[in-house]
Amino acid sequence: MTEALRNFIGGQWHAGASEIENRNPSDLSDLIGRYAQADRDQAETAIAAARQAAEAWAVSGLETRYKALMAIGEELIARSAELGEQLSREEGKPRAEGIGEVIRSGQFFTYYAAEALRQIGDSADSVRPGIEIDVRREPMGVVAVISPWNFPMATAAWKIAPALAFGNAVIWKPANVTPASAWALAEVISRQDGLPAGAFNLVMGSGGAVGQSLIESPDIDAVTFTGSLEVGRRIAQACAQNLTKVQLEMGSKNALVVTDDADLDVAVAAALNGAFGGSGQKCTASSRLIAHRAVRDVFVEKLTAGMQALKVGHALAEDTQMGPVVDAGQLDGNLAYLDLARSEGATHVWGGERLTRDTEGYYMSPALFVDTGNDMRVNREEMFAPIACVIEAGDYDEALAIANDTEFGLTAGIVTKSLARATHFRRNVKTGCVMVNLPTAGTDYHVPFGGRGNSSLGSREQGRYAVEFYTQVKTAYIAAGAP
Ligand code: NDP
């Protein structure tokens, strides 16, 4: 039996209190590996190691940070074919998307390598003559990173890279469903000589044990999380006890509006990508398709044809466009949502079949419903599934009102040829990101990412905006005295 891959704590590789197996959702006979599981004691050891390393890393020098981050980013990009294949093997997204995710992860590191050098604060004269003011940013200290399985490397990279760039020590608890990608990224980081022991720690383990230890600890200065609303709420409550700085990126129920003047080929391409890319397992997925009454039928007809042409199969097969869903729990949940949609009165158009392939895996076809109301649970809850529901709207104003009628607010999209409508939508939709004639999913790494409502809490992630979360501001007053 292969030895379990270990956790990285205080600069050393440590066996866990227990182990888990990781299997390929495209082929359940394929054992990817065995991975250590930290317990609460090991989480405490990691916190102590990070505490100790934080001071050294904070004064490590900007070029040390630049070089470490650049080396990590360049290695990820150089090894994207190998690591991307492994990512697809464990998460189930098609190979090209797995490779793309690894490249993107590398880009977060190279981008924040450069940001490490942009440590330029503000200076001002005091209102009191003879006194100068220096405003500078300092690291938070120890940052806990808790990440999900759907982008097992990129989500972590967009948190770890800025945390390290701005001089913080990191403790990373990745999702247990996708430990191979986490371990691979941690292994690359572990080889950077410039990082003092303990400045970066990997603690694979369950959310209930390791995650809970991190969020309850008074020795953690900031917690950044991406995942479900339910766990996000729990984290916010735990952080409130210690007044720990917290940033939460959670679910959504993103709407794609198709107006009566839309180019329907653009609309169908956006819906196919947005609703079914990554098997719908994206917080930016377009699960609500709001179509104007005049174009609804043609849009549904073309979208259905596009769905029927999508190749569902093994994530590593050359022609696969949609892989399996990530695990049995996710598949069962998706099938239950199909039953719910029917019981709520939605009309099933196509898909949602459990599929068999040459290998045993969690395959299903993408599913589409029409005649759905925005008050139905399938239009209110994040399904994280390759299931889309069409909601009919009588005019643009109604479509916008439906788009905004949700507890979430991560992304929204509009497909229209009208500049006036596109502009109005951009300004009036209540989301953190908005797309015009593009899928709701698919964002860049150099600009802010985040949502409103119950999709997000705290300051924005990514781009220069990340500095807000990973640093704290100090205002110094200096009386120079007489020369
Ligand atoms: P979770 O929110 O359950 O998990 C996300 C991360 O939080 C994982 O690392 C998990 O650990 C950890 N975690 C779980 N419980 C705790 C806790 N008490 N304290 C600290 N950390 C904890 O998401 P899932 O992965 O289970 O997915 C469930 C649903 O969440 C999806 O169906 C989807 O709706 C949503 N989701 C949204 C994402 C997004 O990008 N917005 C991403 C992923 C999921 P572990 O899993 O190892 O136990």
Residues whose N, C-alpha, C, O or C-beta is under 5 A from the ligand:
A	BS01	NDP	I146 S147 P148 W149 N150 K173 P174 A175 N176 G205 S206 G207 G208 G211 Q212 T226 G227 S228 V231 E249 M250 G251 C283 E382 M383 F384
